[in-house]
Amino acid sequence: MTRAIILLILCSLYLLNGQTFIESGRFGGRGSENGKFNTPLALDISVDNVVYVVDTGNNRIQLFDRRGNFIRTIGGFGFEKEQFDAPRDIWINSLVNIYVSDYNNQRVQRYDRNMNFINLLTSNEGQISDFQFAEIASCAVNSQNDLFVVDHGDYKIIKFKRDGSAERVFGRFDSGDGELELPEQIALWGSDKLIVSDPGQSGIVMFDQFGNYILKITDDNFIQPRGLDVDNNKNIYLADPQSGKVFFISNDLTAVSEINFSSNFKTPRDIAVIVVNDQKMLYVLDGDEIIIGTLSGCGD
């Protein structure tokens, strides 16, 4: 048997069994002091490799370098600007601004790249009811600076144009196959698609940027998937706290595999991926810790 055939067989077996997460470090732990967390719900990593953690129970955003060294914190409980009440998510992938989903304050806070406060987006009672919102669980911004907000309480997504005006709503009860049941996180998939984790449907729902439903991604191993990230090749990474598993979804959307971890995840709520020196690195928000590791094996 030639080496090429052996490698093909090994790769096939590997993809069936999932890829391997190799831990290289972890940081955090439960607490209220700097560098500690209380029920964090989300994380993301900027292009300059700063790790942003949404420390929900402590009502703040904490920043770290990619090795987990503490940099600074923003926030604290309250209703004024630069204060939070149970923040749920952060979006750092737009070219200019950073957006924080300030859940119980029912608003989105906008910051510049240095985390200087810019303004707030709150529900406008003068708008028609479709464009009003309550608890914002997540948000995303596309290359045209359109803002998509996930209204967790009303199970819908509202699209705001770059001038701040509401343009359309989708995912509601009257959306047919595109109806959302319990939307949690939103992310961009490529340049013209949106994906939304929906624990209520045990899967992911995909729309185009006009709110048209495209498809659902489900798997027998999903229970209540929550955290999402997409790499530069459009592969999807999915954290499911109820199953205690993290999944990899191929960029052609045809293959789902579990990411194996020898220590096992406990309650993975979110995940972020970056590439450092041609090595794919994953940051898994697991309970009150961030676990750092590399992804290895065929097809990674």
C-alpha positions in Angstrom: 0.0 0.0 0.0 1.5 3.3 -1.0 2.0 6.2 1.4 -0.6 8.3 -0.4 -3.3 5.7 0.0 -2.4 5.2 3.7 -2.6 9.0 4.2 -6.0 9.2 2.5 -7.3 6.4 4.7 -6.0 8.1 7.8 -7.4 11.4 6.8 -10.8 9.8 6.1 -10.9 8.2 9.5 -9.7 11.4 11.1 -12.5 13.5 9.6 -15.1 11.0 10.7 -13.8 11.2 14.2 -13.3 15.0 14.3 -10.3 17.2 14.6 -8.1 17.4 17.7 -7.8 20.4 20.0 -4.4 20.5 21.7 -4.4 22.8 24.8 -1.6 25.3 25.1 -2.9 27.3 28.0 -5.9 28.7 29.8 -6.8 31.8 31.8 -9.6 33.3 33.9 -11.4 31.5 36.7 -14.3 32.6 38.8 -14.1 36.0 40.5 -14.6 39.7 40.2 -11.1 41.0 40.2 -9.3 41.9 36.9 -8.7 38.8 34.8 -11.4 36.8 36.5 -14.9 36.1 35.2 -18.5 35.6 36.4 -20.6 33.7 33.8 -18.9 35.1 30.7 -21.1 34.6 27.6 -18.9 35.6 24.6 -15.5 36.3 23.3 -13.9 37.6 20.1 -10.4 38.4 18.8 -9.4 41.5 16.8 -7.1 41.6 13.9 -4.3 42.7 16.2 -4.8 39.6 18.4 -6.5 41.3 21.3 -9.0 39.0 23.0 -12.3 40.6 24.1 -14.3 38.7 26.7 -17.9 39.6 27.6 -17.8 39.1 31.4 -21.6 39.1 31.7 -22.0 38.5 35.5 -19.5 41.2 36.2 -21.1 43.6 33.7 -17.9 44.5 31.9 -15.7 43.8 28.9 -12.2 42.6 29.6 -9.3 42.7 27.2 -6.3 40.4 27.1 -3.4 39.7 24.7 -3.5 36.4 22.8 -1.6 34.6 25.6 -4.2 35.6 28.2 -2.4 38.4 29.9 -4.8 41.0 31.2 -4.8 44.4 29.5 -7.7 46.5 30.7 -11.4 46.4 31.5 -14.4 48.6 30.4 -17.7 48.9 32.1 -19.3 48.0 35.4 -23.0 47.8 36.3 -25.2 50.7 35.5 -27.4 52.4 33.0 -25.2 55.3 31.8 -22.8 55.2 28.8 -19.9 52.8 29.3 -21.9 50.8 31.8 -23.6 47.5 31.3 -26.4 45.3 32.6 -25.8 41.7 31.6 -23.9 42.3 28.3 -24.3 39.2 26.0 -22.0 39.7 23.0 -19.5 41.9 21.2 -18.8 42.5 17.5 -15.2 43.7 16.7 -15.0 42.7 13.0 -16.1 46.0 11.4 -13.3 48.2 10.1 -14.0 51.1 12.4 -16.2 50.4 15.4 -16.9 47.9 18.1 -20.4 47.0 19.2 -21.6 45.6 22.5 -25.0 44.0 23.0 -26.1 45.4 26.3 -28.9 43.0 27.0 -30.8 44.1 30.1 -30.3 47.8 29.2 -32.0 47.0 25.9 -29.5 48.7 23.7 -26.3 48.4 21.6 -23.3 50.5 22.7 -20.8 51.6 20.0 -17.1 52.2 20.6 -14.1 53.1 18.5 -11.2 50.7 18.1 -9.7 52.0 21.3 -12.9 51.3 23.2 -13.8 55.0 23.5 -17.6 55.4 23.7 -19.3 56.8 20.6 -23.1 56.4 21.0 -26.0 54.2 21.8 -28.7 52.5 19.7 -31.9 52.1 21.6 -35.4 51.2 20.5 -37.4 54.0 18.9 -41.0 54.1 20.1 -41.8 56.2 17.1 -41.0 53.4 14.8 -43.5 50.7 13.8 -43.6 47.8 16.3 -41.6 45.5 13.9 -38.6 47.8 14.2 -38.7 48.1 18.0 -36.6 45.8 20.1 -36.0 44.8 23.7 -33.2 42.4 24.8 -30.4 42.4 22.3 -28.5 39.1 22.5 -26.0 39.7 19.6 -25.2 41.9 16.6 -23.1 42.0 13.5 -22.0 44.6 10.9 -21.4 43.9 7.2 -19.0 45.6 4.9 -21.6 48.2 4.0 -21.9 49.1 7.7 -25.4 47.7 7.9 -26.1 46.6 11.5 -28.0 43.4 12.3 -29.3 43.1 15.8 -30.8 39.9 17.3 -33.8 40.6 19.4 -33.8 37.6 21.8 -37.1 38.5 23.4 -39.1 38.9 20.2 -37.2 36.2 18.2 -36.3 38.4 15.3 -33.5 40.2 13.5 -33.6 43.9 12.6 -31.4 45.3 9.9 -30.4 49.0 10.3 -28.7 50.9 7.5 -25.5 52.8 8.0 -27.5 56.0 8.7 -29.2 54.3 11.7 -32.6 53.9 10.0 -34.3 50.5 10.3 -34.7 48.8 6.9 -36.2 45.4 7.4 -37.1 42.7 10.0 -36.9 38.9 9.5 -36.9 35.6 11.5 -40.2 36.3 13.1 -43.1 33.9 13.6 -44.4 34.6 10.1 -41.1 33.8 8.3 -41.9 30.2 7.4 -38.8 28.1 7.3 -36.8 31.1 8.4 -38.7 31.4 11.7 -36.3 31.7 14.7 -37.3 30.1 18.0 -34.5 31.1 20.4 -31.8 33.1 18.5 -28.5 33.7 20.4 -25.5 34.7 18.3 -25.1 36.1 14.8 -22.1 36.0 12.5 -21.2 36.7 8.9 -20.6 33.8 6.6 -18.6 35.1 3.6 -19.5 38.5 2.2 -23.2 38.1 1.7 -24.6 35.5 4.2 -25.6 35.6 7.9 -25.7 32.6 10.3 -27.6 32.6 13.5 -27.3 30.0 16.3 -30.7 28.9 17.5 -30.8 26.6 20.5 -34.5 26.4 20.2 -34.1 24.6 16.9 -30.9 22.8 17.9 -29.0 24.3 14.9 -27.9 27.2 12.8 -30.2 29.2 10.5 -28.7 30.9 7.4 -30.1 34.0 5.7 -28.9 36.3 3.0 -28.3 40.0 3.9 -31.8 40.9 2.8 -33.3 38.5 5.4 -34.2 35.7 2.9 -34.0 32.3 4.4 -31.5 29.9 2.9 -31.1 26.8 5.0 -30.7 25.2 8.4 -27.7 23.3 9.7 -28.6 20.6 12.2 -26.9 17.4 13.5 -28.0 14.6 15.8 -25.2 15.7 18.2 -26.4 19.3 18.6 -28.4 20.0 21.7 -28.5 23.8 22.2 -25.7 25.3 20.1 -24.8 28.8 21.0 -21.4 30.3 20.2 -20.3 30.8 16.6 -17.2 31.8 14.7 -16.2 31.6 11.0 -12.6 31.4 9.8 -11.2 32.9 6.6 -12.1 29.8 4.6 -15.7 30.0 5.7 -15.5 26.9 8.0 -17.8 27.3 11.0 -17.0 26.6 14.6 -19.8 26.0 17.0 -19.9 25.8 20.8 -22.7 23.8 22.4 -22.8 24.2 26.2 -25.6 21.7 26.7 -23.8 18.9 25.0 -20.4 20.0 26.3 -19.0 19.8 22.8 -17.4 22.0 20.1 -18.1 21.3 16.5 -16.5 22.0 13.1 -18.7 22.5 10.1 -16.9 22.4 6.7 -17.1 25.4 4.4 -19.3 23.4 1.9 -21.7 22.8 4.8 -21.8 19.1 4.1 -19.7 17.7 7.0 -20.1 18.2 10.7 -17.5 16.8 13.1 -16.8 17.0 16.8 -13.5 18.7 17.8 -11.9 16.2 20.2 -10.3 17.4 23.4 -8.6 15.0 25.8 -9.6 16.9 28.9 -13.2 17.3 27.7 -15.1 20.6 27.6 -17.6 21.4 30.4 -19.9 24.1 29.2 -18.4 25.7 26.1 -20.5 28.9 25.5 -18.4 30.6 22.7 -15.4 30.1 20.5 -13.0 32.2 18.5 -10.4 31.2 15.9 -7.3 33.0 14.7 -4.2 32.1 12.6 -0.8 32.7 14.1 2.3 31.7 12.1 0.2 29.5 9.8 -1.2 27.7 12.9 -4.9 27.7 13.6 -5.6 28.7 17.2 -8.9 28.2 19.0 -10.1 30.1 22.1 -12.9 28.3 23.8 -15.0 30.0 26.5 -15.6 27.1 28.8 -17.4 27.9 32.0 -15.4 30.7 33.7 -12.2 29.9 31.8 -10.8 30.6 28.4 -8.9 27.5 27.0 -6.3 28.2 24.3 -5.2 25.5 21.9 -4.3 24.6 18.4 -6.3 22.6 15.9 -4.4 19.8 14.2 -5.0 16.9 11.8 -6.2 16.3 8.3 -8.3 19.0 6.7 -7.6 21.7 9.3 
